[in-house]
Amino acid sequence: MFLPCDIGLAVLRGADPPSLFLSTMLAVLTLFAGFVLSMHYRMVEEVMADLKSVEITGSDALASVLAKIEEFNKPVDIEGLLKKHRGRKLVLFYPVVKAYITITNAYPPLHLRIHVIKEYHQRIFKT
């Protein structure tokens, strides 16, 4: 939100194009780095919640629940949904929608969560 305002102010102040380009690139890279770090933090937070459930319950039952979810989890046919509900014109947006869903998914893959839970349970309870 502040990036266009910053660029507009720099143009009004008469900033030279190289410094304007450099400041714009730094702002975009900073935003991207913040996004990546926040996604990483959310993933770590999810795994920590899984490990806390193992500590509280004393069981790795969550791993079997996640395995069942993974077994029956079917990928969403985004392209088919767009065709069905909005016609062929929105199919052009399919790569953008798919990338958005992939990038903004804050959950670690289920197979990774299952592995971490089982390993943690074995180490803590030495089974």
Secondary structure as UniProt FT lines:
FT   HELIX           2..13
FT   HELIX           17..57
FT   HELIX           61..72
FT   HELIX           78..86
FT   HELIX           88..93
FT   HELIX           94..103
FT   HELIX           110..125
//
